[in-house]
């Protein structure tokens, strides 16, 4: 029942209408003609009383030209104007240039440029429950000006809050460090995690008419209270992996050495092979310089 209520109470998106204003240069020429025409009528009245009836028309022309003058505006590249007429949404102007519109309308400027959201460092838990610190940077821009203006209170604050929610969800879905070779981890910055982060951000920002261009993790670390323990764990894991590679290489060298000796018709019994393998492994796997004791007293068959 609660799920149905949530689905029915989703935000109703305001559709964006593209509004095309009139050319400002043409209206400016007509406005000058109206202004100077009104002055010419008033001057004619002052010269000849026979045009007294046209004086009021000249005054009206001048007043109208002054009122129309307030309808001129310019729109810069990657900027838009949300047009309102007495509280009613008329449309969005995205064309660039010099235009004219009804002086009684109101404008809300909305930038369409790419912007960065530098999220702060958040303390969250990864998939394994370990507390970590994580921060992201998001590249975004407004795509639907109507939704950004009317569907949310402040789209920048809305995006900041939703980005925190998204990064908490992503961090809890993946481990900090991979425990399996094919498992994506936060520290490895696997492409799957970045794509999941962008999709999650876009899902949460769509109600504000925002398009997520890119997102990256800029800070990732264990929380201070467990950082020392996790550092020791990483060091131990690195030592184990290094030891495994050393042993694998040493076994290969010993095997090849025994085969080479046998190919040289230097036959050894099992005890001699065991001593040779033991001495070689000690020399190859020891961290310190060793002086192996080679038994030369026994005879080779």
Number of C-alpha atoms within 10 A of each C-alpha: 5 7 8 8 9 9 9 9 9 9 12 9 16 18 12 17 16 14 15 13 15 14 14 18 14 11 18 18 11 12 20 15 15 20 20 15 17 24 17 14 21 21 14 17 18 13 11 10 11 10 14 15 11 16 20 13 15 23 17 15 21 21 15 15 20 15 14 18 18 13 17 18 13 13 16 13 13 13 16 21 21 22 23 16 14 10 9 10 17 17 19 24 20 21 19 13 13 15 20 20 20 15 14 12 15 17 13 13 15 19 17 18 13 14 14 14 15 13 19 15 15 16 17 20 22 23 18 12 12 15 21 21 18 23 18 20 17 23 16 21 17 25 18 22 28 23 22 24 18 15 17 16 11 12 20 15 11 16 22 17 14 18 24 17 14 20 22 17 17 19 24 17 16 19 20 25 16 14 10 8 7 7 12 19 23 22 15 12 13 12 11 10 20 17 14 13 24 21 16 19 24 23 15 17 23 18 21 28 25 24 19 22 14 17 19 16 18 13 15 17 15 21 17 12 10 12 14 12 12 15 12 11 12 13 12 12 12 12 12 12 12 12 13 12 12 16 15 12 14 19 17 11 16 18 12 12 15 17 12 12 12 12 10 9 10 12 15 17 10 9 9 16 13 12 14 18 19 13 18 18 17 17 16 18 15 11 8 9 9 11 9 11 8 9 11 8 6 8 10 11 8
